[in-house]
Amino acid sequence: MKITKFGHCCLLIEENNVRILTDPGTYTVKQNEIDNVDVLLITHEHADHYHIDSVRKILERNPEITIITNSSVYTLLEKEGVSSVKIVEDGQNYEYKGITFRAIGKDHAVIYREWPIVQNTGYFIGERLFYPGDAFVEPKIPVDVLALPIAGPWLKISEVIDYAIAVSPKKTFPVHDGGLNPSGGGLMNRMLPQIFSKQGIEYIALPIEQETEI
């Protein structure tokens, strides 16, 4: 599996000749320039994960793309006249050219009691990588690689650590870190490897816009 991180939660995942793009939000723009994308995966409707202008540019370059998402995002896309959308949500599977997408989870993590909770769907991709979106939902299946949210208004670092230990992947890499300045991101990437190595988890700080084999 090859992963190129464009920033925050926007990833290009390549597995068995299938190219999967995740969460094209407002924190990144490089996704707008990518060709030959097979699947666009959107976990939820928040702007740092779903930006309709970016979706349109991706569709212009990749008119045959299949979009996988949940009912809430589907409704937004439908209003914009976007087709080729597959609803795959908690408990459902979808197979694309030999790659299985398992949907796990229903709700975004609580930000504050007065903020509405939107639908959030995590995806287990190719029986290897679990990308939870904005929630610490436990997949309760063996996970080889975990995309680990490390910063944001809905989490604290002790929860990040406990979540990774509970999932117990072989490898993990940080996502949802677009709100960190370089110093903050550097601190996390120095601290977390020390903690996770004691749990037998390899922590990989993906370089931005550089393909990494995992």
C-alpha positions in Angstrom: 0.0 0.0 0.0 1.3 3.4 -1.0 0.1 6.6 0.7 0.6 10.2 -0.2 -0.5 12.7 2.3 -1.5 16.1 1.0 -2.3 17.4 4.4 -4.8 17.2 7.3 -7.1 14.3 6.2 -6.5 14.3 2.5 -4.7 11.2 1.4 -4.0 9.4 -1.9 -4.0 5.7 -1.2 -2.9 3.2 -3.8 -3.6 -0.5 -3.4 -3.8 -3.2 -6.1 -3.8 -0.5 -8.8 -6.7 1.3 -7.3 -6.2 5.0 -6.4 -8.3 6.3 -3.5 -8.6 9.9 -2.5 -9.9 10.8 1.0 -11.6 13.9 2.4 -10.9 16.8 0.0 -11.4 19.7 2.5 -10.5 23.3 2.7 -7.1 22.7 4.4 -5.6 21.3 1.2 -5.6 22.1 -2.6 -3.2 19.6 -4.1 -6.1 17.1 -4.5 -7.5 19.3 -7.2 -4.6 18.5 -9.5 -4.7 14.7 -9.2 -5.6 12.5 -12.2 -6.5 8.8 -12.5 -8.4 8.6 -9.2 -10.8 5.7 -9.0 -12.5 6.3 -5.7 -13.3 9.5 -3.7 -14.0 8.7 -0.1 -15.7 11.3 2.2 -16.3 10.5 5.9 -18.5 13.5 6.8 -19.7 17.0 5.8 -17.4 19.3 7.8 -15.5 21.7 5.6 -12.1 20.4 6.5 -13.2 17.0 5.0 -15.8 18.0 2.3 -15.4 21.1 0.1 -17.8 21.1 -2.8 -15.5 23.3 -5.0 -12.7 20.8 -4.6 -15.1 17.9 -5.3 -16.1 19.6 -8.6 -12.5 20.1 -9.7 -11.7 16.4 -8.8 -14.7 15.3 -10.9 -13.6 17.5 -13.8 -10.2 15.7 -13.9 -11.7 12.3 -13.0 -15.1 12.0 -14.6 -15.4 8.2 -14.1 -14.7 8.4 -10.4 -16.9 6.6 -7.8 -17.7 8.5 -4.7 -18.2 6.5 -1.5 -19.8 8.3 1.5 -22.7 8.3 3.9 -26.3 9.5 3.6 -25.6 13.0 5.0 -22.9 13.8 2.5 -24.9 12.1 -0.3 -27.8 14.5 0.3 -25.4 17.5 0.0 -23.9 16.1 -3.2 -27.3 15.3 -4.7 -28.3 19.0 -4.2 -25.2 19.9 -6.2 -26.1 17.6 -9.0 -23.3 15.2 -8.3 -23.9 11.6 -9.3 -21.9 8.3 -9.2 -22.3 8.3 -5.4 -22.4 5.0 -3.4 -23.9 5.2 0.1 -21.8 2.9 2.3 -22.4 3.4 6.0 -22.1 1.6 9.3 -22.2 -2.2 8.9 -22.1 -2.1 5.1 -19.4 -3.2 2.7 -18.7 -2.1 -0.9 -16.2 -3.8 -3.2 -14.4 -1.9 -6.0 -12.0 -3.8 -8.3 -11.1 -6.3 -5.5 -10.8 -3.6 -2.8 -13.3 -3.9 0.0 -14.5 -0.8 1.8 -16.0 -1.6 5.2 -18.0 1.2 6.8 -17.6 1.5 10.6 -19.2 4.1 12.9 -22.2 6.4 12.8 -21.5 9.7 14.6 -18.8 12.5 14.7 -17.1 12.8 18.1 -18.7 15.3 20.4 -17.2 18.8 20.1 -19.4 20.5 22.7 -22.8 19.7 24.0 -24.5 22.5 22.1 -22.9 21.7 18.8 -24.9 19.3 16.5 -23.4 15.9 15.9 -23.2 15.1 12.3 -23.0 11.7 10.7 -19.4 10.3 10.5 -18.4 7.1 8.8 -15.0 5.5 9.1 -13.7 3.1 6.5 -11.6 0.0 6.6 -9.9 -0.1 3.3 -8.5 -3.2 1.6 -8.6 -5.2 4.8 -5.5 -3.2 5.9 -6.0 0.5 6.6 -8.6 1.9 9.0 -9.5 5.6 8.5 -12.0 6.6 11.2 -12.8 10.1 10.2 -13.6 12.3 13.2 -14.3 9.7 15.8 -12.5 7.3 18.0 -14.6 4.3 16.9 -13.0 1.0 17.5 -13.3 -1.3 14.5 -13.0 -4.5 16.7 -11.1 -6.3 13.9 -7.4 -6.6 13.3 -6.0 -3.5 11.8 -2.6 -3.4 10.0 -2.5 0.4 9.6 -4.4 3.1 11.4 -4.8 6.7 10.2 -4.8 8.4 13.6 -6.4 11.8 14.3 -4.0 13.7 16.6 -5.4 17.3 16.9 -8.7 19.1 16.8 -11.5 20.6 18.9 -13.0 17.2 19.6 -10.1 15.4 21.1 -7.2 15.5 23.6 -3.9 13.8 23.4 -4.6 11.2 26.1 -7.6 10.0 24.1 -5.4 9.8 21.0 -3.0 7.5 22.8 -5.6 5.4 24.4 -7.4 5.0 21.1 -4.3 3.8 19.2 -3.5 1.4 22.0 -7.0 0.0 21.9 -7.0 -0.5 18.2 -3.5 -1.9 18.4 -2.4 -1.6 14.7 1.0 -2.6 13.5 1.6 0.9 12.1 -0.1 4.3 12.5 0.4 7.7 11.0 -1.1 11.1 11.9 -4.0 12.8 10.3 -6.4 15.6 11.3 -3.3 17.7 12.1 -3.9 20.6 9.7 -4.6 23.0 12.7 -1.2 22.4 14.2 1.6 24.9 13.4 5.0 23.3 12.5 6.3 23.4 16.0 3.1 21.7 17.4 3.2 19.0 14.7 6.9 18.4 15.4 6.2 18.0 19.1 3.6 15.3 18.4 5.8 13.5 16.0 8.6 13.4 18.6 6.4 12.4 21.5 4.1 9.8 20.0 6.7 7.5 18.6 8.3 7.1 22.0 4.9 6.2 23.5 3.7 3.8 20.8 7.0 2.0 20.4 6.5 0.6 23.9 3.2 -0.8 22.7 4.7 -2.4 19.6 3.1 0.2 17.3 5.3 1.8 14.6 4.5 5.5 14.3 5.2 7.0 10.8 5.1 10.8 10.3 4.3 10.9 6.6 6.1 13.6 4.6 3.7 15.9 2.8 3.2 15.3 -0.9 5.6 12.4 -0.9 4.6 8.8 -1.7 5.3 6.4 1.2 5.1 2.6 1.1 3.4 1.3 4.2 
